[in-house]
Amino acid sequence: MFIIFLKFSNNKSKAPDFMQAHNAWITEHINSGKFLLVGTLEPKQGGCVLAHCADKDEAKAIAEQDPFIAEDIVTAEIHEISPAKVDDRLSFLLS
């Protein structure tokens, strides 16, 4: 399990030009089951992804496909999490 923080760079102003492609990247990985949650880092500092990947290399490869990363609109910080305890509604994360 990985948390990917997408933090805006100095090129934040380019975001509207690549928003459609960025949203397509999100949709692709939500549909594949790789992304479990995607949201905004408030207040408007970037985004955050909870990703279910095999390993950090896969998480990094997926992140690098984001047009926002390719265009240096955001930088990615990838952190691995080893779930130990969860609410019953999230028990699938322990498998």
MIDOSE-1310 file (N, C-alpha, C; in nm, 2 decimals, decimal comma, always signed):
residues 95
mfii	+0,09/-0,12/+0,00/+0,00/+0,00/+0,00/+0,09/+0,12/+0,00; +0,05/+0,22/-0,08/+0,13/+0,34/-0,09/+0,05/+0,47/-0,09; +0,10/+0,57/-0,03/+0,04/+0,70/-0,04/+0,13/+0,78/-0,13; +0,07/+0,84/-0,23/+0,15/+0,93/-0,32/+0,10/+1,07/-0,30
flkf	+0,19/+1,15/-0,26/+0,16/+1,30/-0,24/+0,21/+1,37/-0,37; +0,12/+1,44/-0,43/+0,15/+1,51/-0,56/+0,14/+1,66/-0,52; +0,26/+1,72/-0,50/+0,27/+1,86/-0,45/+0,30/+1,95/-0,56; +0,23/+2,06/-0,57/+0,25/+2,16/-0,68/+0,39/+2,21/-0,68
snnk	+0,44/+2,23/-0,80/+0,57/+2,29/-0,82/+0,55/+2,44/-0,86; +0,65/+2,50/-0,91/+0,64/+2,64/-0,95/+0,56/+2,65/-1,08; +0,53/+2,54/-1,15/+0,46/+2,54/-1,27/+0,31/+2,51/-1,25; +0,26/+2,54/-1,14/+0,11/+2,51/-1,10/+0,02/+2,58/-1,20
skap	+0,06/+2,69/-1,26/-0,02/+2,77/-1,35/-0,05/+2,69/-1,48; +0,03/+2,58/-1,51/+0,01/+2,50/-1,63/-0,10/+2,39/-1,60; -0,15/+2,38/-1,48/-0,24/+2,27/-1,45/-0,36/+2,27/-1,53; -0,43/+2,38/-1,56/-0,55/+2,37/-1,64/-0,53/+2,32/-1,78
dfmq	-0,41/+2,34/-1,84/-0,38/+2,29/-1,97/-0,37/+2,13/-1,97; -0,34/+2,07/-1,86/-0,32/+1,93/-1,86/-0,42/+1,85/-1,77; -0,52/+1,93/-1,72/-0,62/+1,87/-1,62/-0,70/+1,75/-1,69; -0,74/+1,76/-1,81/-0,81/+1,65/-1,87/-0,73/+1,53/-1,88
ahna	-0,60/+1,54/-1,92/-0,51/+1,42/-1,92/-0,49/+1,37/-1,78; -0,47/+1,46/-1,69/-0,45/+1,41/-1,55/-0,57/+1,34/-1,50; -0,69/+1,39/-1,52/-0,81/+1,32/-1,48/-0,83/+1,18/-1,55; -0,79/+1,17/-1,68/-0,79/+1,04/-1,75/-0,69/+0,95/-1,68
wite	-0,58/+0,99/-1,64/-0,48/+0,91/-1,57/-0,54/+0,86/-1,44; -0,61/+0,94/-1,36/-0,68/+0,90/-1,24/-0,78/+0,80/-1,27; -0,87/+0,82/-1,37/-0,98/+0,73/-1,40/-0,92/+0,60/-1,44; -0,82/+0,59/-1,52/-0,76/+0,47/-1,57/-0,72/+0,38/-1,45
hins	-0,65/+0,44/-1,35/-0,60/+0,37/-1,23/-0,71/+0,34/-1,13; -0,81/+0,42/-1,12/-0,93/+0,39/-1,03/-0,99/+0,26/-1,09; -1,01/+0,26/-1,23/-1,08/+0,15/-1,29/-1,00/+0,02/-1,29; -0,87/+0,03/-1,28/-0,78/-0,09/-1,28/-0,77/-0,14/-1,14
gkfl	-0,82/-0,07/-1,04/-0,81/-0,11/-0,90/-0,68/-0,07/-0,83; -0,59/+0,00/-0,90/-0,46/+0,04/-0,84/-0,48/+0,16/-0,75; -0,57/+0,25/-0,78/-0,60/+0,36/-0,69/-0,73/+0,33/-0,61; -0,72/+0,35/-0,48/-0,83/+0,33/-0,39/-0,90/+0,46/-0,35
lvgt	-0,82/+0,56/-0,35/-0,87/+0,69/-0,31/-0,79/+0,80/-0,38; -0,85/+0,91/-0,42/-0,78/+1,02/-0,48/-0,84/+1,15/-0,43; -0,76/+1,24/-0,38/-0,82/+1,36/-0,33/-0,73/+1,48/-0,34; -0,77/+1,60/-0,29/-0,69/+1,72/-0,29/-0,62/+1,74/-0,16
lepk	-0,50/+1,78/-0,16/-0,43/+1,82/-0,04/-0,47/+1,96/-0,02; -0,54/+1,98/+0,09/-0,59/+2,12/+0,12/-0,49/+2,20/+0,20; -0,49/+2,32/+0,18/-0,57/+2,40/+0,09/-0,50/+2,41/-0,05; -0,55/+2,34/-0,14/-0,51/+2,35/-0,28/-0,36/+2,34/-0,30
qggc	-0,30/+2,24/-0,23/-0,15/+2,23/-0,23/-0,11/+2,12/-0,33; -0,21/+2,05/-0,38/-0,18/+1,93/-0,48/-0,28/+1,82/-0,45; -0,23/+1,70/-0,47/-0,32/+1,59/-0,45/-0,26/+1,48/-0,38; -0,34/+1,38/-0,35/-0,30/+1,26/-0,27/-0,37/+1,14/-0,33
vlah	-0,29/+1,03/-0,34/-0,35/+0,90/-0,39/-0,31/+0,79/-0,29; -0,41/+0,71/-0,26/-0,39/+0,58/-0,19/-0,39/+0,47/-0,30; -0,27/+0,41/-0,31/-0,25/+0,32/-0,42/-0,22/+0,18/-0,37; -0,28/+0,08/-0,44/-0,26/-0,06/-0,41/-0,17/-0,12/-0,52
cadk	-0,04/-0,12/-0,50/+0,05/-0,17/-0,60/+0,13/-0,28/-0,54; +0,20/-0,36/-0,63/+0,28/-0,47/-0,59/+0,40/-0,43/-0,51; +0,46/-0,32/-0,55/+0,59/-0,27/-0,49/+0,61/-0,13/-0,52; +0,71/-0,07/-0,46/+0,74/+0,08/-0,48/+0,77/+0,11/-0,63
deak	+0,84/+0,01/-0,70/+0,87/+0,04/-0,84/+0,75/+0,05/-0,92; +0,64/-0,03/-0,89/+0,52/-0,02/-0,97/+0,45/+0,12/-0,94; +0,45/+0,15/-0,81/+0,39/+0,28/-0,77/+0,46/+0,40/-0,84; +0,59/+0,39/-0,84/+0,67/+0,50/-0,91/+0,64/+0,50/-1,06
aiae	+0,63/+0,39/-1,12/+0,61/+0,38/-1,27/+0,47/+0,44/-1,30; +0,37/+0,41/-1,22/+0,24/+0,46/-1,24/+0,24/+0,61/-1,22; +0,30/+0,66/-1,11/+0,31/+0,80/-1,08/+0,37/+0,88/-1,20; +0,48/+0,82/-1,26/+0,55/+0,89/-1,37/+0,46/+0,90/-1,49
qdpf	+0,35/+0,82/-1,50/+0,26/+0,83/-1,62/+0,17/+0,96/-1,60; +0,16/+1,02/-1,49/+0,08/+1,13/-1,47/+0,13/+1,25/-1,55; +0,04/+1,31/-1,64/+0,09/+1,42/-1,72/+0,13/+1,54/-1,63; +0,08/+1,55/-1,51/+0,12/+1,66/-1,42/+0,26/+1,64/-1,38
iaed	+0,31/+1,52/-1,36/+0,45/+1,49/-1,33/+0,53/+1,51/-1,45; +0,49/+1,46/-1,56/+0,57/+1,47/-1,69/+0,59/+1,62/-1,72; +0,49/+1,71/-1,69/+0,50/+1,85/-1,72/+0,56/+1,93/-1,61; +0,60/+1,87/-1,50/+0,66/+1,93/-1,38/+0,56/+2,03/-1,32
ivta	+0,43/+1,99/-1,32/+0,33/+2,07/-1,25/+0,33/+2,03/-1,10; +0,35/+1,90/-1,08/+0,36/+1,85/-0,94/+0,49/+1,76/-0,93; +0,53/+1,74/-0,81/+0,63/+1,64/-0,78/+0,57/+1,54/-0,70; +0,62/+1,41/-0,71/+0,56/+1,30/-0,63/+0,65/+1,26/-0,52
eihe	+0,58/+1,24/-0,40/+0,65/+1,17/-0,29/+0,57/+1,04/-0,27; +0,64/+0,93/-0,27/+0,58/+0,80/-0,25/+0,62/+0,74/-0,12; +0,52/+0,71/-0,04/+0,55/+0,65/+0,10/+0,47/+0,52/+0,11; +0,55/+0,41/+0,15/+0,49/+0,28/+0,17/+0,42/+0,27/+0,30
ispa	+0,31/+0,20/+0,31/+0,24/+0,18/+0,43/+0,22/+0,03/+0,45; +0,24/-0,02/+0,57/+0,20/-0,16/+0,60/+0,09/-0,16/+0,69; -0,04/-0,17/+0,64/-0,16/-0,16/+0,73/-0,15/-0,27/+0,84; -0,17/-0,23/+0,96/-0,17/-0,32/+1,07/-0,31/-0,34/+1,14
kvdd	-0,38/-0,23/+1,15/-0,52/-0,23/+1,20/-0,61/-0,14/+1,12; -0,73/-0,18/+1,09/-0,82/-0,10/+1,01/-0,96/-0,12/+1,06; -1,04/-0,02/+1,03/-1,19/-0,03/+1,05/-1,24/-0,15/+0,97; -1,34/-0,22/+1,01/-1,40/-0,34/+0,94/-1,43/-0,31/+0,80
rlsf	-1,47/-0,18/+0,77/-1,50/-0,15/+0,63/-1,38/-0,15/+0,54; -1,26/-0,15/+0,60/-1,14/-0,15/+0,52/-1,06/-0,28/+0,54; -1,12/-0,38/+0,58/-1,05/-0,51/+0,61/-0,98/-0,56/+0,49; -1,03/-0,53/+0,37/-0,96/-0,59/+0,25/-0,82/-0,54/+0,24
lls	-0,78/-0,43/+0,31/-0,65/-0,37/+0,30/-0,55/-0,46/+0,37; -0,59/-0,55/+0,46/-0,50/-0,63/+0,53/-0,46/-0,76/+0,46; -0,52/-0,79/+0,35/-0,49/-0,91/+0,27/-0,37/-0,89/+0,18
